[in-house]
Amino acid sequence: MEKAIGTAVALPPAGKKAAARAALVDLKEPVRTVLADCFRQFGIETVVVPGNAAERLQKEKFEACVLHLGPAAQPMMEAARTSLSNSRMVIYGLGGSAQDAMRFSKYGINAVFQEPLERHAALKLVRSTQMLVLHELRRYVRIPVITEITVILGGDNRRLTATSVELSSGGMSLRSAEDIAAGQSVEISFALLTLPRVWVRGTVSWRNAPGKTLGVRFDPQDERRQKIKQWVDSYVDGS
């Protein structure tokens, strides 16, 4: 049985059961130690999993996993997302950019640790996503997820491509190099895991510097928004 569970890098305090487990898939030192320490601060146990982890991610329950965004990642993500136990697990990519993560967008990567891994940045990312890992979703209505977004600007119908950052039933935050002004009307399109491609109208409610992030508030009069709300509610309920 111990072999099936694997080697724990970080354990919760004695007498206290870990609230969740995160699989560290084929990661080397010192990355493993840094991530173990970051997760441990939020009561999340880390478990070392060998590189060929598809079968394990299919059968064994984990609340999260961290894996390199390379060719070997696809079968492992496929195994997790088609598993009854792990279909809703939080998937962290390691290395690469948001554009690299786009190759795996169909699997709903939630967040990416940049390389070289810096402890401060890693801790910040774990802190911002730990409520998802711990299934405290009712208190966390914004779901971090990385996928490609098509944006059509109102007025000239110019079509742009952006990357999602967080999604809620009322809107979403995006990352785009284009300078889209606050107040701009848009229509956006995307697909997520079990959510077929959907189009919805919205308005840019805020904007940081180009290359940073912007927020889109969905049009409450657009009935297509209900599909997004249903997906978010399902994700929150774990159904």
C-alpha positions as CSV (number, residue, x, y, z in Angstrom):
1,M,0.0,0.0,0.0
2,E,2.8,2.4,0.8
3,K,4.2,1.9,-2.7
4,A,0.9,2.8,-4.2
5,I,0.7,6.0,-2.3
6,G,4.3,7.1,-3.0
7,T,6.7,9.3,-1.2
8,A,5.5,12.4,0.5
9,V,7.7,15.4,0.3
10,A,5.8,17.4,2.9
11,L,3.6,16.1,5.6
12,P,1.0,17.9,7.6
13,P,1.6,18.4,11.4
14,A,1.5,15.2,13.4
15,G,-2.1,14.2,14.3
16,K,-3.6,16.4,11.6
17,K,-4.8,14.9,8.4
18,A,-3.9,16.8,5.2
19,A,-6.9,18.5,3.7
20,A,-5.8,17.8,0.2
21,R,-3.0,16.2,-1.8
22,A,-1.0,17.6,-4.7
23,A,0.9,15.3,-7.0
24,L,4.4,16.5,-8.1
25,V,4.8,14.7,-11.3
26,D,8.4,14.0,-12.3
27,L,9.8,17.2,-10.7
28,K,13.4,17.5,-9.6
29,E,15.1,19.3,-6.8
30,P,15.1,22.1,-5.8
31,V,11.7,22.7,-7.4
32,R,10.2,19.8,-5.5
33,T,11.3,21.2,-2.1
34,V,10.1,24.8,-2.9
35,L,6.7,23.6,-4.0
36,A,6.3,21.3,-1.1
37,D,7.0,24.1,1.3
38,C,4.6,26.4,-0.4
39,F,1.7,23.9,-0.4
40,R,2.4,22.8,3.1
41,Q,1.8,26.3,4.4
42,F,-1.9,25.9,3.4
43,G,-2.3,22.3,4.7
44,I,-1.8,20.6,1.3
45,E,0.3,17.5,1.3
46,T,2.6,16.9,-1.7
47,V,3.3,13.5,-3.1
48,V,6.2,12.6,-5.5
49,V,4.9,10.8,-8.6
50,P,7.2,9.3,-11.3
51,G,7.1,10.6,-14.8
52,N,4.9,7.9,-16.2
53,A,1.9,8.9,-14.1
54,A,-1.1,8.5,-16.4
55,E,-2.4,5.4,-14.8
56,R,-2.0,6.8,-11.3
57,L,-3.7,10.0,-12.2
58,Q,-6.6,8.0,-13.7
59,K,-7.1,5.9,-10.6
60,E,-5.8,7.6,-7.5
61,K,-7.4,10.7,-6.0
62,F,-5.5,13.9,-5.9
63,E,-6.8,17.5,-5.5
64,A,-4.1,19.0,-7.6
65,C,-1.0,18.1,-9.7
66,V,2.0,20.0,-11.0
67,L,3.7,18.8,-14.2
68,H,6.0,20.2,-16.9
69,L,4.4,21.7,-19.9
70,G,6.1,19.3,-22.3
71,P,5.2,16.5,-24.7
72,A,4.7,14.1,-21.9
73,A,2.1,16.3,-20.2
74,Q,-0.8,15.5,-22.6
75,P,-1.4,11.8,-21.7
76,M,-1.3,12.7,-18.0
77,M,-3.7,15.6,-18.4
78,E,-6.0,13.3,-20.5
79,A,-5.9,10.6,-17.8
80,A,-6.7,13.1,-15.1
81,R,-9.6,14.9,-16.9
82,T,-11.2,11.6,-17.9
83,S,-10.9,10.2,-14.4
84,L,-14.0,10.1,-12.1
85,S,-11.7,11.0,-9.2
86,N,-9.6,13.7,-10.7
87,S,-11.7,15.4,-13.5
88,R,-12.0,18.5,-11.4
89,M,-8.4,18.5,-10.0
90,V,-6.4,21.7,-10.1
91,I,-3.8,21.4,-12.8
92,Y,-0.6,23.5,-12.5
93,G,1.8,23.7,-15.4
94,L,5.5,24.2,-14.8
95,G,7.6,26.2,-17.2
96,G,6.7,28.1,-20.4
97,S,4.4,31.0,-20.9
98,A,0.6,31.3,-21.1
99,Q,1.0,30.7,-24.9
100,D,2.7,27.4,-24.2
101,A,-0.2,26.5,-22.0
102,M,-2.5,27.1,-24.9
103,R,-1.4,23.9,-26.5
104,F,-3.1,22.1,-23.6
105,S,-6.1,24.5,-23.2
106,K,-8.6,21.7,-23.9
107,Y,-7.6,20.2,-20.5
108,G,-8.3,23.4,-18.5
109,I,-4.9,24.2,-17.0
110,N,-5.6,26.4,-14.0
111,A,-2.3,28.2,-13.5
112,V,1.4,28.1,-14.5
113,F,4.5,28.2,-12.3
114,Q,7.2,30.1,-14.2
115,E,10.8,28.8,-14.6
116,P,13.3,29.3,-13.0
117,L,11.0,28.8,-10.1
118,E,11.2,31.6,-7.5
119,R,9.8,30.9,-4.0
120,H,8.1,34.2,-3.6
121,A,6.2,33.9,-6.9
122,A,5.4,30.2,-6.3
123,L,3.9,31.0,-2.8
124,K,1.9,33.8,-4.3
125,L,0.4,31.5,-6.9
126,V,-0.4,28.8,-4.4
127,R,-2.0,31.3,-2.1
128,S,-4.2,32.6,-4.9
129,T,-5.4,29.1,-5.9
130,Q,-5.3,27.2,-2.6
131,M,-9.1,27.5,-2.0
132,L,-9.8,25.6,-5.2
133,V,-7.4,22.9,-4.1
134,L,-9.0,22.7,-0.7
135,H,-12.5,22.7,-2.3
136,E,-13.6,25.9,-0.5
137,L,-15.2,26.9,-3.8
138,R,-18.2,28.6,-2.4
139,R,-15.9,31.3,-1.1
140,Y,-14.0,31.4,-4.3
141,V,-16.3,32.3,-7.2
142,R,-13.5,33.3,-9.6
143,I,-12.1,30.2,-11.2
144,P,-8.5,30.5,-12.5
145,V,-8.3,28.8,-15.9
146,I,-6.1,29.3,-19.0
147,T,-7.7,29.0,-22.4
148,E,-7.8,30.9,-25.7
149,I,-10.4,33.6,-26.1
150,T,-11.6,35.1,-29.3
151,V,-12.5,38.8,-28.9
152,I,-14.6,40.8,-31.4
153,L,-14.6,44.5,-30.9
154,G,-17.9,46.3,-31.2
155,G,-17.9,49.0,-33.9
156,D,-15.3,47.7,-36.4
157,N,-15.7,44.0,-35.8
158,R,-11.9,43.6,-35.4
159,R,-11.1,40.1,-34.2
160,L,-8.4,39.6,-31.5
161,T,-7.0,36.7,-29.6
162,A,-6.5,36.8,-25.8
163,T,-5.8,34.4,-22.9
164,S,-8.2,33.9,-20.0
165,V,-7.0,34.4,-16.4
166,E,-10.1,34.0,-14.2
167,L,-13.7,33.2,-14.9
168,S,-16.9,33.9,-12.9
169,S,-20.6,33.8,-13.8
170,G,-20.7,37.5,-14.3
171,G,-17.5,38.1,-16.2
172,M,-13.8,37.2,-16.8
173,S,-10.4,38.6,-16.7
174,L,-8.2,38.3,-19.8
175,R,-4.6,38.9,-20.9
176,S,-4.0,40.7,-24.2
177,A,-1.2,42.7,-25.8
178,E,-3.8,44.8,-27.6
179,D,-4.8,48.1,-26.2
180,I,-8.5,47.7,-25.5
181,A,-10.0,50.7,-23.7
182,A,-12.4,50.5,-20.8
183,G,-15.9,50.9,-21.9
184,Q,-15.3,49.1,-25.2
185,S,-18.2,46.7,-26.1
186,V,-17.0,43.2,-27.1
187,E,-18.3,39.8,-28.0
188,I,-16.1,36.9,-26.7
189,S,-16.0,33.2,-27.5
190,F,-14.3,30.3,-25.7
191,A,-14.7,26.7,-24.7
192,L,-13.8,25.0,-21.4
193,L,-13.6,21.3,-20.6
194,T,-17.3,20.3,-20.5
195,L,-18.5,23.7,-21.7
196,P,-18.9,23.7,-25.5
197,R,-17.9,26.9,-27.3
198,V,-20.0,29.8,-26.2
199,W,-20.4,33.4,-27.4
200,V,-21.4,36.2,-25.1
201,R,-21.5,40.0,-25.3
202,G,-19.8,42.1,-22.7
203,T,-18.1,45.4,-21.9
204,V,-14.5,46.0,-20.9
205,S,-14.9,47.2,-17.3
206,W,-11.2,47.8,-16.5
207,R,-7.8,47.7,-18.1
208,N,-4.2,47.6,-17.0
209,A,-1.2,48.4,-19.3
210,P,-1.0,46.7,-22.7
211,G,0.2,43.2,-22.3
212,K,-1.3,43.0,-18.8
213,T,-4.9,42.2,-18.0
214,L,-8.4,43.5,-18.6
215,G,-11.8,42.7,-17.2
216,V,-14.9,42.0,-19.2
217,R,-18.3,42.2,-17.6
218,F,-20.9,40.0,-19.3
219,D,-24.1,41.6,-20.6
220,P,-26.8,40.6,-18.2
221,Q,-29.3,40.8,-21.0
222,D,-27.5,38.2,-23.1
223,E,-29.2,34.8,-22.4
224,R,-26.1,32.9,-23.6
225,R,-24.4,34.0,-20.3
226,Q,-26.6,31.4,-18.6
227,K,-24.5,28.6,-20.1
228,I,-21.4,30.1,-18.4
229,K,-23.2,30.5,-15.1
230,Q,-24.4,26.8,-15.2
231,W,-20.8,25.7,-15.9
232,V,-19.4,27.8,-13.0
233,D,-22.1,26.5,-10.7
234,S,-21.4,22.9,-11.7
235,Y,-17.7,23.4,-11.2
236,V,-18.4,24.9,-7.7
237,D,-20.6,22.0,-6.8
238,G,-18.1,19.5,-8.1
239,S,-20.8,17.8,-10.3
